[in-house]
Amino acid sequence: MASANNAIGIFDSGIGGLTVAGAIHQLLPNENLIYFGDTAHFPYGDKSAGLVESYGVGIAKYLLERECKMIVIACNTASAYSFKAVTALVGKQALVLNVIDPAAEAIAREFPDKRVGVIATRGTISSGIYPRKIKKKSPGTEVTSLATPLLAPMIEEGFFNNKISKTIIHSYLSKKSLQDIEAIILGCTHYPLIRKEIEEYYKGKVAVFDSAEMVAKAVKHQLESNNLLRLDEKPTLEFYVSDLTDSFDGSAKYFFPAGIELQKLDIWNP
């Protein structure tokens, strides 16, 4: 097992995982972070399960080479399709956490026997992982799901908090399958960037859950349980992408206002 001074590795298909990285940094400001956004293969949501699994395993291998003490799969689609393979690869070398379990556990705990909606990429919805995990813990909870494939690319391109995003969001949330829900899970780590717009649509009548804060708390709990919390100050924060995009740098400022040094790293063709 790695030492407390080793970094937490976080990966996603693009900028969405920055919502998780930001929450972890806010809750655990002393932790070293290594973030990898696989922008060259974005989006994961329309890829096959096998391909997404291979991407997750490939990134995990890189993070293990960097001796990360924990790997956070900060992508719902990758969590659905690569968590088991990544966990098997990592073994006892590091801790592994996905973004689905903390949200599913919170819904099962707080909304038993209620009607709950899930919006996510096609890949995450097709996997059926949210209904399966929620109903395992709370059989009486009714889970209704909707694939919202335009949202992640829209956010990745920087279109949020404007008329374009509002129109697309309203088109999705007005679908029949999402009527009469009491809570909604933002089943993609990109979606917290449009959380305000979603909350405005529901006017406080529907509880909105995103996994970032819940994942950060789960990270803290696991590190504490394994005596791996870093106490030293002045952490190092490293941000890599497999393909440079202008929108990534701009969106990063929402979570790391001091700015980040973004580097291109092609782990697929070393």
KAKAPE-V954827 format. One record per pair of residues at least 12 apart in sequence whose ideal C-beta (glycine too) atoms are under 8 Angstrom apart, sorted by the first residue. I is the first residue (numbers start at 1). J is the second residue. Records with the same first field share a line. If there is no record, write none. Layout:
I=J / J
This chain:
1=69 / 92 / 93 / 94 / 226 / 228
2=67 / 68 / 69 / 93 / 94 / 228
3=69 / 228
4=69 / 223 / 227 / 228 / 229 / 230 / 231
5=32 / 230 / 232
6=32 / 67 / 68 / 69
7=31 / 32 / 33 / 34 / 66 / 67 / 68 / 69 / 236 / 238
8=24 / 31 / 32 / 33 / 34 / 68 / 69 / 70 / 71 / 72 / 219
9=34 / 35 / 36 / 60 / 63 / 66 / 68 / 70 / 71 / 72 / 94
10=24 / 33 / 34 / 35 / 36 / 71 / 72 / 74
11=35 / 36 / 37 / 38 / 56 / 59 / 60 / 63 / 71 / 72 / 73 / 74 / 75 / 78
12=36 / 37 / 38 / 74 / 75 / 78 / 189
13=37 / 38 / 39 / 41 / 42 / 43 / 44 / 45 / 55 / 75 / 77 / 78
14=37 / 38 / 39 / 42 / 43 / 152 / 156 / 190 / 241 / 245 / 248
15=37 / 39 / 155 / 156 / 190 / 247 / 248 / 251 / 252
16=74 / 75 / 152 / 155 / 156 / 188 / 189 / 190 / 191 / 193
17=35 / 37 / 72 / 74 / 75 / 189
18=35 / 37 / 251 / 252 / 254 / 255 / 256
19=74 / 189 / 190 / 192 / 193 / 210 / 212 / 255
20=72 / 74 / 99 / 189 / 211 / 212 / 215 / 216
21=33 / 35 / 74 / 255
22=212 / 254 / 255 / 256
23=212 / 213 / 215 / 216
24=72 / 215 / 216 / 219
25=237 / 255 / 256
26=216
27=213 / 216 / 217 / 219 / 220
28=216 / 219 / 220 / 223 / 229 / 230
29=235
30=229 / 230 / 231 / 232 / 233 / 235
31=223 / 229 / 230 / 235
32=230 / 235 / 236 / 237
33=235 / 236 / 237 / 238
34=63 / 66 / 68 / 238 / 240
35=237 / 238 / 239 / 240
36=59 / 62 / 63 / 240 / 241 / 242 / 265 / 267
37=239 / 240 / 241 / 242 / 248
38=55 / 59 / 241 / 242
39=241 / 242 / 243 / 244 / 245 / 248
40=241 / 242 / 243 / 266 / 268
41=55 / 242
42=152 / 156
43=121 / 152 / 153 / 156
44=75 / 77 / 78 / 121 / 123
45=77 / 120 / 121 / 122 / 123 / 124 / 149 / 152 / 188
46=121 / 122 / 123 / 149
47=77 / 123
49=80 / 81 / 123 / 127
50=81
52=77 / 78 / 80 / 81 / 82 / 123
53=81 / 82 / 85
55=78 / 82
56=73 / 78 / 81 / 82 / 83 / 85 / 86
57=82 / 85 / 86 / 89
58=267 / 268
59=267
60=82 / 86 / 89 / 90 / 96
61=89
62=267
63=94
64=89 / 90 / 93 / 94
68=94
69=94 / 95 / 223 / 228
70=94 / 95 / 96 / 97 / 219 / 222 / 223 / 228
71=86 / 90 / 94 / 95 / 96 / 97
72=97 / 98 / 99 / 215 / 219
73=86 / 96 / 97 / 98 / 99
74=99 / 189 / 215
75=99 / 188 / 189
76=99 / 100 / 120 / 121 / 124 / 187 / 188 / 189 / 211
77=120 / 121 / 123 / 124 / 127 / 188
79=98 / 99 / 100 / 129
80=100 / 123 / 124 / 127 / 129
81=123 / 127
83=96 / 98 / 100
95=222 / 223 / 226 / 228
97=215 / 218 / 219 / 222
99=189 / 211 / 215
100=129 / 130 / 133 / 187 / 211
101=133 / 218
102=211 / 214 / 215 / 217 / 218
103=130 / 185 / 187 / 209 / 210 / 211 / 214
104=130 / 133 / 134 / 137
105=137 / 214
106=209 / 214
107=134 / 138 / 141 / 183 / 185 / 209
108=134 / 137 / 138 / 141
109=137 / 138
110=183 / 207
111=138 / 141 / 182 / 183 / 207
112=138 / 140 / 141
113=138 / 140 / 141
114=141 / 142 / 182 / 183
115=141 / 142 / 144 / 180 / 181 / 182
116=134 / 141 / 142 / 143 / 144 / 181 / 182 / 183 / 184 / 185
117=143 / 144 / 145 / 146 / 177 / 178 / 181 / 183 / 184 / 185 / 206
118=130 / 131 / 143 / 144 / 145 / 146 / 184 / 185 / 187
119=145 / 146 / 147 / 148 / 151 / 172 / 173 / 178 / 184 / 185 / 186 / 187 / 188 / 191
120=145 / 147 / 148 / 185 / 186 / 187 / 188
121=147 / 148 / 149 / 152 / 187 / 188
122=147 / 149
124=187 / 188
125=145 / 146 / 147 / 187
126=147
128=145
130=143 / 145 / 185 / 187
131=143 / 145
144=177 / 178 / 181
145=177
146=172 / 175 / 177 / 178
148=172 / 188
150=168 / 172
151=168 / 169 / 172 / 188 / 190 / 191 / 194
152=188 / 190 / 191
154=168
155=190 / 191 / 193 / 194 / 251
156=190 / 245 / 247
157=247
158=246 / 247 / 250 / 251
160=193 / 194 / 197
161=194 / 196 / 197
165=194 / 197
166=197
169=194 / 197 / 198 / 201
170=201
173=198 / 201 / 202
181=206
182=206 / 207
183=206 / 207 / 208 / 209
184=198 / 202 / 206 / 207 / 208 / 209
185=209 / 210 / 211
186=198 / 208 / 209 / 210 / 211
189=210 / 211 / 212
191=210
192=210 / 212
193=251 / 254
195=208 / 210
237=256 / 260
238=263
239=252 / 260 / 261 / 262 / 263
240=262 / 263 / 264 / 265
241=262 / 263 / 264 / 265
242=264 / 265 / 266 / 267 / 268
243=264
244=262 / 264
248=262
249=262
